[in-house]
Amino acid sequence: MLESKQILEIAVKGADDKRAEDIIAMDVSKVSLLADYFLICHGNSDKQVMAIADSIIEAAHKANVEIKRVEGRENGKWVLIDLSEVIVHVFYHEEREFYNLEKLWKDAPLVDVSSMVE
């Protein structure tokens, strides 16, 4: 069984493979019962948002990470991928600015993902 930080790295690499923008991870383990980490990133078109989400899902499958659910694939504005301990939010740029999850969860410390990306 993979640890949550390993699942986070799989998701980060999946996002980075499709050139997701402004990839950030937040350690929400102390402020939320939902997950250990939130991963937030965005694409600049609905096609890119879908490609990023598909890449993350494919990376999770390859690593045998359970995907609990995926929401929002039909519109490409905000795709949520529930990987149990890691919740991934792939936004269209304007949607990310509007919902501003980083501000909403500002009590959660950021996780340095620079070593996880190419």
Secondary structure as UniProt FT lines:
FT   HELIX           4..17
FT   TURN            18..19
FT   STRAND          21..27
FT   TURN            29..31
FT   STRAND          37..43
FT   HELIX           46..62
FT   TURN            63..64
FT   STRAND          69..71
FT   TURN            73..75
FT   STRAND          78..83
FT   TURN            84..85
FT   STRAND          86..92
FT   HELIX           93..99
FT   HELIX           101..104
FT   TURN            105..107
FT   STRAND          110..111
FT   HELIX           114..116
//
